[in-house]
Amino acid sequence: MPWPSALSTRLPLEARMFAARWVRSVLAVVWGGLLCLPLLLASVPPPSSRVAAKVRGWELARHSRGFGLVLAMAPTDRRFLLGNGLVAGIAIIPTANLLGGFFVVTLGSIVQGFFLGGAVNIGFDMWSISQPTLFVGVLYGAANLIGAVALAEAASWAHGRIDAHFVEVERPFAVYTRISELLTTRSGVVLAIDEERRRIERDLHDGVQQNVVSLSVLIARARRASDPAKAEALLDDALVQSQDLIDEMREVAWRVYPTALDEHGLRPVLERIADRSPVPLTLETVPDRRFPPAVESAAYFVVREAVTNVVKHAEADAITVGIVAESRTALTVTISDDGVGGADPGGGGLQGLARRVGALDGSIDVDSVDGAGTTVSARIPLGTGTQFGSMKKEKRQK
């Protein structure tokens, strides 16, 4: 009989992330047990001493690698060493006891349950029960392990509170932070898709549909005209309008997604934006090399939407666009104008850009002062090496 499919599949990513976090936290508490005495002793000499600096470096490494606590700078207050040393010393005693119980009881119950047999008698004043050794041992060991993880999480919280008292602290690799970001960006992707659909519908309704109706009216008038000269003139107008309709359809399709972006990269499509912009637009720096398609698409839409916002609202005389590649890590897109400023980062247009970039784990920063223009900066991660490899493969196939 085959195993149930639920048992044969891999653990979900979230479960593996939590498990890795708990293992690191427990190991960090054990590491803290080794460092508690040096931390307490290093808090006695001046914080600038070599001993204090060395122990402080060890503690910062423990916080970063074990608890995922990234400090903006190294605290120089001796209370930082004293407080963390006390927490490390308090946390290691019950944690070591629980870990010892987990290994000894679990190992002993497995050996006895499989090789020696027997049962465990649990007695009370009024009665007693007998349970298989393996069953009781595994449950007791699991309880010890859960208790150790709970203590490690409590220690992580306490160390974070102490660190935050002295410097700014971030948890960029925390599992719950990552899951919250993923949930937010997933919702943002849905909203961005809906906004894009509404924009396409508006373009088709307000532009293409009106021209189709007008063209249909011209053809109908030409068919009803009794004067051949008038009918010919109406057909000539219909021909001109059909050409305009073709151009407009191409423009709508280009705004949806320019095919030149896939064929030639960012520079040609940005040059076209510059040529068609009502406000003079200068391209300062645009890398010639190619990037993952999703990154190029996001950069293009950021520039296009930002330029559209400037034209509509900024009353600017000039726009500057710059794109810089940070080695193989990220693409930074900057759009600046000399308009009236005062842009609201919470507005619909900028929120749409933030959602589009956030879908790729990127971020947007808006600097807009009244009367001093606006600068929109987007940082778009380039993704993994796999993406680059698939992009190069596509190039070779072309």
C-alpha positions as CSV (number, residue, x, y, z in Angstrom):
1,M,0.0,0.0,0.0
2,P,1.6,3.3,-1.0
3,W,2.3,6.0,1.5
4,P,-0.3,8.9,1.7
5,S,0.7,11.7,-0.6
6,A,0.7,14.1,2.3
7,L,3.6,12.2,3.9
8,S,5.6,11.9,0.7
9,T,5.6,15.6,-0.2
10,R,8.1,18.1,1.0
11,L,7.5,20.3,4.0
12,P,6.0,23.7,3.1
13,L,8.4,26.5,2.8
14,E,6.9,28.3,5.8
15,A,7.4,25.3,8.0
16,R,11.0,24.9,7.0
17,M,11.6,28.6,7.6
18,F,10.1,28.4,11.1
19,A,12.1,25.2,11.9
20,A,15.4,26.9,10.8
21,R,14.6,29.9,12.9
22,W,13.9,27.8,16.0
23,V,17.1,25.8,15.5
24,R,19.2,29.0,15.2
25,S,17.5,30.6,18.2
26,V,18.2,27.5,20.4
27,L,21.8,27.4,19.2
28,A,22.1,31.1,19.9
29,V,21.0,30.5,23.5
30,V,23.6,27.8,23.9
31,W,26.2,30.1,22.4
32,G,25.1,32.7,24.9
33,G,25.7,30.3,27.7
34,L,29.4,30.2,26.6
35,L,29.5,34.0,26.4
36,C,27.5,35.0,29.5
37,L,30.6,35.1,31.8
38,P,32.8,37.0,29.2
39,L,30.0,39.5,28.7
40,L,29.7,40.2,32.4
41,L,33.4,40.5,32.8
42,A,33.7,42.7,29.7
43,S,31.2,45.2,31.1
44,V,33.7,46.2,33.9
45,P,36.5,47.8,31.9
46,P,35.9,50.9,29.7
47,P,33.8,50.2,26.6
48,S,36.7,51.3,24.4
49,S,39.0,48.7,25.7
50,R,40.2,45.9,23.5
51,V,38.6,43.2,25.6
52,A,35.2,44.9,25.6
53,A,35.4,45.5,21.8
54,K,36.3,41.8,21.2
55,V,33.4,40.5,23.3
56,R,31.0,43.0,21.8
57,G,31.9,41.7,18.4
58,W,31.1,38.1,19.5
59,E,27.8,39.2,20.9
60,L,26.8,41.1,17.8
61,A,27.6,38.1,15.7
62,R,25.5,35.9,18.0
63,H,22.6,38.3,17.7
64,S,22.9,38.5,13.9
65,R,23.4,34.9,13.1
66,G,21.3,33.3,15.9
67,F,18.4,35.7,16.5
68,G,18.4,37.6,13.2
69,L,18.9,40.9,15.1
70,V,20.8,43.4,12.9
71,L,22.0,46.5,14.8
72,A,22.5,49.8,13.0
73,M,25.8,50.3,14.8
74,A,27.8,48.7,17.6
75,P,26.6,50.0,21.0
76,T,29.4,51.5,23.2
77,D,27.5,51.5,26.5
78,R,28.7,48.9,29.0
79,R,25.1,48.3,30.0
80,F,24.7,46.6,26.6
81,L,27.2,43.9,27.6
82,L,25.8,43.7,31.1
83,G,22.2,43.3,30.1
84,N,22.8,40.8,27.4
85,G,25.2,38.8,29.7
86,L,22.4,38.6,32.4
87,V,19.8,37.4,29.8
88,A,22.2,34.9,28.3
89,G,23.0,33.5,31.8
90,I,19.4,33.3,32.9
91,A,18.3,31.7,29.6
92,I,20.9,29.0,29.4
93,I,20.1,27.2,32.7
94,P,16.5,26.1,31.9
95,T,17.3,25.6,28.2
96,A,20.2,23.3,29.0
97,N,18.0,21.3,31.4
98,L,15.3,20.9,28.8
99,L,17.7,20.0,26.0
100,G,19.4,17.5,28.3
101,G,16.0,16.0,29.1
102,F,15.1,15.9,25.4
103,F,18.2,14.0,24.3
104,V,18.5,11.6,27.3
105,V,14.8,10.7,27.6
106,T,14.2,10.5,23.9
107,L,17.3,8.4,23.3
108,G,16.6,6.2,26.3
109,S,13.0,5.6,25.4
110,I,13.9,4.7,21.8
111,V,16.6,2.2,22.9
112,Q,14.3,0.6,25.5
113,G,11.2,0.7,23.4
114,F,12.8,-1.1,20.4
115,F,15.3,-3.4,22.1
116,L,14.3,-4.0,25.7
117,G,10.6,-3.5,25.8
118,G,8.7,-2.7,28.9
119,A,6.4,0.1,30.1
120,V,6.5,3.2,32.2
121,N,4.4,3.2,35.4
122,I,2.9,6.6,36.2
123,G,1.6,6.6,39.8
124,F,-0.7,8.9,41.6
125,D,-2.0,8.8,45.2
126,M,-5.3,7.2,44.1
127,W,-4.3,5.2,41.0
128,S,-1.5,4.4,38.6
129,I,-1.3,3.8,34.9
130,S,1.1,2.0,32.6
131,Q,2.1,3.3,29.2
132,P,4.6,2.0,26.6
133,T,8.1,3.4,27.1
134,L,8.5,4.6,23.6
135,F,5.2,6.5,23.7
136,V,5.9,8.3,27.0
137,G,9.5,9.0,26.1
138,V,8.8,10.6,22.8
139,L,6.0,12.7,24.2
140,Y,8.2,13.8,27.1
141,G,11.1,14.5,24.8
142,A,8.9,16.6,22.5
143,A,7.6,18.6,25.4
144,N,11.2,19.3,26.5
145,L,12.1,20.4,22.9
146,I,9.0,22.7,22.7
147,G,10.0,24.2,26.1
148,A,13.5,24.9,24.8
149,V,12.2,26.6,21.7
150,A,9.8,28.7,23.8
151,L,12.7,29.8,26.0
152,A,14.9,30.6,23.0
153,E,12.1,32.8,21.5
154,A,11.7,34.5,24.9
155,A,15.5,35.1,25.0
156,S,15.4,36.5,21.4
157,W,12.7,38.9,22.4
158,A,14.6,40.0,25.5
159,H,17.8,40.6,23.6
160,G,15.9,42.5,21.0
161,R,14.5,44.8,23.7
162,I,17.9,45.4,25.2
163,D,19.5,46.1,21.8
164,A,16.6,48.5,20.9
165,H,17.3,50.5,24.0
166,F,20.7,51.6,22.6
167,V,20.5,51.5,18.8
168,E,18.1,50.9,16.0
169,V,17.4,47.2,15.5
170,E,16.0,45.4,12.4
171,R,14.9,41.8,11.9
172,P,15.3,41.5,8.1
173,F,15.5,37.8,8.1
174,A,12.7,37.1,10.6
175,V,10.3,34.5,9.3
176,Y,7.2,36.4,10.4
177,T,8.5,39.5,8.7
178,R,9.1,37.7,5.5
179,I,5.7,36.1,5.5
180,S,4.0,39.4,6.2
181,E,5.9,41.0,3.3
182,L,4.9,38.1,1.0
183,L,1.2,38.4,2.0
184,T,1.3,42.2,1.4
185,T,3.0,42.0,-1.9
186,R,0.7,39.2,-3.1
187,S,-2.3,41.5,-2.3
188,G,-0.4,44.3,-4.1
189,V,0.1,42.2,-7.2
190,V,-3.7,41.6,-7.4
191,L,-4.4,45.3,-7.0
192,A,-1.8,46.2,-9.6
193,I,-3.3,43.8,-12.1
194,D,-6.8,45.1,-11.5
195,E,-5.6,48.7,-11.9
196,E,-3.8,47.8,-15.2
197,R,-7.0,46.2,-16.5
198,R,-9.0,49.3,-15.6
199,R,-6.5,51.5,-17.4
200,I,-6.6,49.3,-20.5
201,E,-10.4,49.4,-20.4
202,R,-10.3,53.2,-20.2
203,D,-7.9,53.5,-23.1
204,L,-10.1,51.2,-25.2
205,H,-13.3,52.9,-24.3
206,D,-12.3,56.6,-24.4
207,G,-10.0,56.3,-27.4
208,V,-10.3,53.3,-29.6
209,Q,-14.0,52.7,-29.2
210,Q,-14.9,56.4,-30.0
211,N,-12.8,56.3,-33.1
212,V,-14.4,53.0,-34.2
213,V,-17.9,54.5,-33.7
214,S,-16.9,57.7,-35.6
215,L,-15.5,55.5,-38.5
216,S,-18.7,53.5,-38.6
217,V,-20.7,56.7,-38.9
218,L,-18.6,58.0,-41.7
219,I,-19.0,54.8,-43.7
220,A,-22.7,54.8,-43.1
221,R,-23.0,58.4,-44.4
222,A,-20.9,57.5,-47.4
223,R,-23.3,54.6,-48.2
224,R,-26.4,56.9,-47.9
225,A,-24.9,59.8,-49.9
226,S,-26.5,60.2,-53.3
227,D,-23.8,62.5,-54.6
228,P,-20.8,60.4,-55.8
229,A,-18.4,63.3,-55.0
230,K,-19.7,63.6,-51.4
231,A,-19.5,59.8,-51.0
232,E,-15.9,59.8,-52.2
233,A,-15.0,62.6,-49.8
234,L,-16.6,60.7,-46.9
235,L,-14.7,57.6,-47.8
236,D,-11.5,59.6,-48.0
237,D,-12.2,60.9,-44.4
238,A,-13.0,57.3,-43.4
239,L,-9.6,56.1,-44.8
240,V,-7.7,58.8,-42.9
241,Q,-9.6,58.0,-39.7
242,S,-8.9,54.2,-40.2
243,Q,-5.2,55.0,-40.4
244,D,-5.5,57.1,-37.1
245,L,-7.3,54.2,-35.6
246,I,-4.4,51.8,-36.5
247,D,-1.9,54.2,-35.0
248,E,-4.0,54.5,-31.8
249,M,-4.3,50.7,-31.5
250,R,-0.5,50.4,-31.8
251,E,-0.1,53.1,-29.2
252,V,-2.5,51.3,-26.8
253,A,-0.7,48.0,-27.4
254,W,2.7,49.7,-26.8
255,R,1.4,51.2,-23.5
256,V,0.2,47.7,-22.4
257,Y,3.6,46.2,-23.1
258,P,6.2,47.3,-25.6
259,T,7.7,44.4,-27.6
260,A,10.9,46.4,-28.1
261,L,11.5,45.8,-24.4
262,D,11.9,42.1,-25.0
263,E,13.9,42.5,-28.2
264,H,16.2,45.4,-27.4
265,G,16.1,46.2,-23.7
266,L,15.5,49.3,-21.7
267,R,17.3,52.0,-23.6
268,P,15.2,51.9,-26.8
269,V,11.8,52.0,-25.0
270,L,13.1,54.8,-22.6
271,E,14.3,56.8,-25.6
272,R,10.8,56.5,-27.1
273,I,9.3,57.8,-23.8
274,A,11.7,60.7,-23.9
275,D,10.8,61.5,-27.5
276,R,7.1,61.4,-26.8
277,S,7.1,63.2,-23.5
278,P,5.5,66.7,-23.5
279,V,8.0,67.8,-20.9
280,P,11.7,67.7,-21.9
281,L,13.1,64.4,-20.6
282,T,16.8,63.7,-20.3
283,L,18.2,60.1,-19.9
284,E,21.3,60.4,-17.8
285,T,22.4,56.8,-17.4
286,V,20.9,53.6,-18.8
287,P,22.9,50.4,-18.8
288,D,23.3,48.7,-22.1
289,R,23.4,45.2,-20.8
290,R,20.2,43.1,-20.4
291,F,18.5,42.2,-17.1
292,P,15.8,39.6,-16.2
293,P,12.6,40.3,-18.1
294,A,10.6,41.0,-14.9
295,V,13.1,43.5,-13.8
296,E,13.2,45.3,-17.1
297,S,9.4,45.4,-17.2
298,A,9.1,46.8,-13.7
299,A,11.8,49.5,-14.5
300,Y,10.0,50.5,-17.7
301,F,6.6,50.8,-16.0
302,V,8.1,52.8,-13.1
303,V,9.6,55.3,-15.5
304,R,6.4,55.5,-17.7
305,E,4.0,56.0,-14.8
306,A,6.3,58.4,-13.0
307,V,6.7,60.5,-16.2
308,T,2.9,60.4,-16.7
309,N,2.4,61.7,-13.1
310,V,4.9,64.5,-13.7
311,V,3.2,65.6,-16.9
312,K,-0.2,65.5,-15.3
313,H,0.5,67.1,-11.9
314,A,4.0,68.5,-11.4
315,E,3.9,71.5,-13.8
316,A,7.6,70.8,-14.4
317,D,9.9,72.2,-17.1
318,A,12.3,69.2,-17.1
319,I,12.5,65.6,-16.2
320,T,15.7,63.5,-15.5
321,V,15.8,59.7,-15.6
322,G,18.7,57.6,-14.4
323,I,19.1,53.9,-14.1
324,V,22.1,52.4,-12.2
325,A,22.9,48.7,-11.9
326,E,24.4,47.7,-8.5
327,S,26.7,44.9,-9.6
328,R,24.5,41.8,-9.7
329,T,22.2,42.7,-6.8
330,A,19.7,45.4,-7.9
331,L,18.6,48.0,-10.4
332,T,18.1,51.6,-9.1
333,V,15.7,53.7,-11.1
334,T,15.5,57.5,-10.3
335,I,13.1,60.0,-11.9
336,S,13.5,63.6,-10.9
337,D,11.6,66.8,-11.9
338,D,11.7,70.5,-11.1
339,G,8.0,70.9,-10.6
340,V,5.9,72.1,-7.7
341,G,6.6,69.1,-5.5
342,G,4.3,68.1,-2.7
343,A,3.7,64.6,-4.1
344,D,1.7,62.3,-1.8
345,P,3.5,58.9,-1.4
346,G,0.1,57.5,-0.4
347,G,-1.6,58.6,-3.6
348,G,-3.0,56.1,-6.1
349,G,-0.3,56.5,-8.7
350,L,2.7,56.1,-6.4
351,Q,1.0,53.4,-4.5
352,G,0.5,51.5,-7.7
353,L,4.2,51.8,-8.4
354,A,5.0,50.6,-4.9
355,R,2.9,47.6,-5.4
356,R,4.4,46.8,-8.8
357,V,8.0,47.0,-7.4
358,G,7.0,45.3,-4.2
359,A,6.0,42.3,-6.2
360,L,9.7,41.8,-6.9
361,D,10.8,42.5,-3.3
362,G,11.7,46.0,-4.3
363,S,11.1,49.3,-2.6
364,I,10.2,52.9,-3.6
365,D,11.3,56.1,-2.0
366,V,9.6,59.4,-2.7
367,D,11.3,62.8,-1.9
368,S,9.0,65.6,-2.6
369,V,9.2,69.1,-1.1
370,D,6.8,71.8,-1.9
371,G,8.4,74.1,-4.6
372,A,11.5,71.9,-4.9
373,G,10.4,69.2,-7.3
374,T,10.0,65.5,-6.7
375,T,12.4,62.5,-6.9
376,V,11.1,59.0,-7.1
377,S,13.7,56.2,-6.5
378,A,12.9,52.6,-7.0
379,R,15.2,49.8,-6.1
380,I,14.4,46.5,-7.9
381,P,16.4,43.4,-6.9
382,L,17.8,41.4,-9.8
383,G,16.8,38.1,-8.3
384,T,18.8,34.9,-8.3
385,G,21.5,33.6,-10.5
386,T,18.9,31.2,-12.0
387,Q,17.1,34.1,-13.5
388,F,20.3,35.3,-15.1
389,G,21.0,31.8,-16.4
390,S,17.6,31.5,-18.0
391,M,17.9,34.9,-19.5
392,K,21.2,34.0,-21.1
393,K,19.7,30.8,-22.4
394,E,16.9,32.7,-24.0
395,K,19.4,35.0,-25.7
396,R,21.3,32.0,-27.1
397,Q,18.1,30.5,-28.4
398,K,17.2,33.7,-30.2
